[in-house]
Structures are given as structure tokens and as C-alpha cells.
């Protein structure tokens, strides 16, 4: 019953990066716009405006495919410093109502307003006030979902985009989920949706007919999640201090790289940038992962775990180059390289394990 007493809001900005660009540059308003990627077909789309989405352009889509769908698509470079600054201002609006905020990215977050700071009492009214403040103060729109747990609130925020507000109360959760198309469920991607449809699962009510055992047999560990998901069961609390599992950086090249020396130089640049990013988050970790995407879009990752904690670009580069030395790139063109660090230092956990592991 604990989750029934909660009042959870999921706020999701509408086409965030693209909307910021259209706000700041009037000539882009009403146009099919892609943030990220390039008109020569290189790179991938970070965010597409709603005008571009009408043509089927989506985030994480290659520029080449996006142009095929929308030949008049306009590309603009992302301005992450601007987006981060606006995200901070959005967060400040959230804090007017609650301190229980769990950011998922720059443009979305969960809020627990069970006990709101202003004593409003209604999660719907708080969501309305937040949307109005974002619009009036920042010139942007957001969609919000309101319910009794995180899972339902997230589905609700996506239900009536853009500029939507959807409330799914306790008495409506089961009926709502039963009629919901399977691809609308959080955690069900295109591949899983197609697999489900192959089993005759098209809506929530179809999914609900399968036992937990049957779902786990068909979908592995995800089956357990699906079993509880379709019943609206989610006891996860909103966690204000959400821990990043990894910090990384990657670069998609305008021209594919063929020479290994150029790839090694690029790893050096990436590791220097990663050091700054880690310093900003006060992170140090033990596992280095490199990512390589070739011109044919095949992709590999390689990882190695250190016996000590890493935080400098020089140390991370040493591991990255060691991993790279074992990758055969002969006669292969590379379009993307990335480096990330994970397995972070946890002071509280470290007290319980090997105190000699961390080297000073």
C-alpha cells in the first residue's frame, strides 16, 4: 500500500534541445530541425523537432537515414552548455515544491510531491504550476505524468505529448495499462515489441494473460519486470542522489578514420576531455571501456578493470590504448570512438571491503 500513498510526477521536456534552438533562433521555428548529425550524412541525431518527427526523424537515427526521410531537414550543432544551464533553471523550479527530485537526464526527472513544500496537496496542481513556470520563465514546454508510482508516471508523461498533462489515479491504473499498446510500455523497445507481437501480445491485457514463469521463459530476466509492470506494481522510491554508473565521452567523425595513429591521437583527446568531466563530478573509477564503431555501423566495446582507482586522462589513456592494441582495425574505417569510466569509488562501501585497494 506504500506506493498508493505516494504522489509522483514525471516531467519530460518536449524535444528539449530542438526546442531550445527554435526558441533562441526564430528562423528555425516551424522548421524540420535536427540537433546533432550533419547535412553530409555523418553522425547521429541527438534530438529532432516535432516538425521533423512528422517525417519519422528520431533521436539516435543516423543523419543519412534522417535525410532520406526528410530531405529539407536542417541540422544544427548541439550547445550542451546552454542546455545544462537551462536544465539547472528547470531544477530550481522543481525545488520550489519538493527536495525529492531524481533527475534522469538534462530534460527529465521524477518528483515525489507526497509532502510538497508549499502545502498544495494536489500533485496535479503542482504539475500545472511547474509546466506554467517553465513556459513563462524559460519559454519552453514540458509534458508531465502524475500517478502513484514512477513507472506509471513515466508512461503518463509520454501519453499526450507535447505540452501534455496526464493523471492516472489508483482506480484507473489497471484499465489504462490493459488497453495500452505494448510498444508504449516503458522498457519495451522495437525488437522486444516485435517479438511480443509474434506471440500475439499486442496490448497490456494480452501481456497480462501470461504467467511470470511464461514471461521469463520467453524474455529472460526482463519477463519478471514485464509481469509486475503490466500490473502497475512499482515500489521504487524517488532517489534524489541518483548514482551515475559510468561517465563517458565519444566523438563521431566527419570523415572516417583509417590510420591507427589518428585513432590513438583521438583517444588522447577523448581521455583529456573525460578527465575534465570526471573532475566536475568528483568521480574516480576502476573500469575503462572503449567503444569503436566502424563505417559499416558494426560496433565493438572492450573493457579492463584496474587494481586501483583512475581519474587522470593519462592513466585512463594507458588502459584505453592497451585495449585498443588488441583490436584489429586493418583496412577498416572508423566513424566513432568513445571512452568511459565506471566502477566508481564509494567511500561507504570501501570501508566494508579492501581498505588497501585505493592507492594514494
LINKA-V453675 format. One record per residue. N is the residue number from 1. RES is the residue in one letter. SS is DSSP state (h for helix, s for strand, l for the rest). PSI is psi as a letter, one per 20 degrees, with the letter a starting at -180 (* if undefined). Layout:
n res ss psi
N RES SS PSI
N RES SS PSI
This chain:
n res ss psi
1 X l i
2 X h g
3 X h h
4 X h h
5 X h i
6 X l q
7 X l o
8 X s p
9 X s p
10 X s o
11 X s p
12 X s o
13 X s q
14 X l o
15 X l l
16 X h f
17 X h g
18 X h h
19 X h h
20 X h g
21 X h g
22 X h h
23 X h g
24 X h h
25 X l n
26 X h h
27 X h i
28 X h i
29 X l p
30 X l j
31 X l q
32 X l o
33 X s p
34 X s p
35 X s p
36 X l r
37 X l a
38 X l q
39 X l i
40 X l j
41 X l i
42 X l q
43 X l a
44 X s q
45 X l p
46 X l g
47 X s q
48 X s q
49 X l r
50 X h h
51 X h h
52 X h h
53 X h h
54 X l h
55 X l i
56 X l j
57 X l p
58 X l r
59 X l q
60 X l j
61 X l q
62 X s q
63 X h h
64 X h g
65 X h h
66 X h g
67 X h h
68 X h h
69 X h h
70 X l n
71 X l h
72 X l j
73 X l p
74 X s p
75 X s q
76 X s q
77 X l q
78 X l q
79 X l n
80 X h h
81 X h h
82 X h g
83 X h h
84 X h h
85 X h g
86 X h h
87 X h h
88 X h h
89 X h h
90 X h g
91 X h h
92 X h h
93 X h g
94 X h g
95 X l i
96 X l h
97 X l h
98 X l q
99 X l i
100 X l n
101 X s p
102 X s n
103 X s p
104 X s h
105 X s a
106 X l h
107 X l j
108 X s q
109 X s q
110 X s q
111 X s p
112 X s o
113 X l k
114 X l g
115 X l n
116 X l q
117 X l h
118 X l j
119 X l k
120 X l g
121 X l h
122 X l o
123 X h h
124 X h g
125 X h h
126 X h g
127 X h g
128 X h g
129 X h h
130 X h g
131 X h g
132 X h g
133 X h g
134 X h h
135 X h g
136 X h h
137 X h h
138 X h i
139 X l k
140 X l r
141 X l q
142 X s q
143 X s q
144 X s q
145 X s p
146 X s p
147 X s a
148 X l i
149 X l r
150 X h g
151 X h g
152 X h h
153 X h h
154 X h g
155 X h g
156 X h h
157 X h h
158 X l i
159 X l h
160 X l l
161 X l q
162 X l r
163 X l k
164 X l r
165 X s o
166 X s p
167 X s p
168 X l o
169 X l r
170 X l h
171 X l i
172 X l i
173 X h g
174 X h g
175 X h h
176 X h g
177 X h h
178 X h h
179 X h i
180 X l p
181 X s q
182 X h h
183 X h i
184 X h i
185 X l p
186 X l p
187 X l i
188 X l o
189 X l a
190 X h g
191 X h g
192 X h h
193 X h g
194 X h h
195 X h g
196 X h g
197 X h h
198 X h h
199 X l j
200 X l j
201 X l o
202 X l h
203 X s r
204 X h h
205 X h h
206 X h g
207 X h h
208 X h i
209 X l i
210 X l q
211 X l r
212 X h h
213 X h g
214 X h g
215 X h h
216 X h h
217 X h h
218 X h h
219 X h j
220 X l b
221 X l h
222 X h h
223 X h h
224 X h g
225 X h g
226 X h h
227 X h g
228 X h h
229 X h g
230 X l i
231 X l j
232 X l k
233 X l o
234 X l o
235 X l j
236 X l p
237 X l r
238 X l p
239 X l o
240 X l h
241 X l m
242 X l p
243 X l p
244 X l p
245 X l h
246 X s q
247 X s p
248 X s r
249 X s q
250 X s r
251 X s p
252 X s p
253 X s q
254 X s h
255 X s p
256 X s q
257 X s p
258 X l h
259 X l p
260 X h h
261 X h h
262 X h h
263 X h g
264 X h h
265 X h h
266 X h h
267 X h h
268 X h g
269 X h g
270 X h g
271 X h h
272 X h g
273 X h h
274 X h h
275 X h g
276 X h g
277 X h g
278 X h g
279 X h h
280 X h h
281 X h j
282 X l l
283 X l q
284 X l p
285 X s a
286 X s i
287 X s p
288 X s p
289 X s p
290 X s q
291 X s p
292 X s p
293 X s p
294 X s r
295 X l h
296 X l j
297 X l j
298 X l q
299 X s q
300 X s q
301 X s q
302 X s p
303 X s q
304 X s p
305 X s p
306 X s q
307 X s i
308 X s r
309 X s p
310 X s q
311 X l i
312 X l q
313 X h h
314 X h g
315 X h g
316 X h h
317 X h h
318 X h g
319 X h g
320 X h g
321 X h h
322 X h g
323 X h g
324 X h h
325 X h h
326 X l j
327 X l p
328 X l o
329 X l j
330 X l p
331 X l k
332 X l p
333 X l p
334 X s p
335 X s i
336 X s q
337 X s q
338 X s q
339 X s p
340 X s q
341 X s p
342 X s a
343 X s l
344 X s q
345 X l p
346 X l o
347 X h g
348 X h g
349 X h h
350 X h h
351 X l h
352 X l i
353 X l c
354 X l o
355 X l i
356 X l i
357 X l h
358 X l p
359 X l p
360 X l *
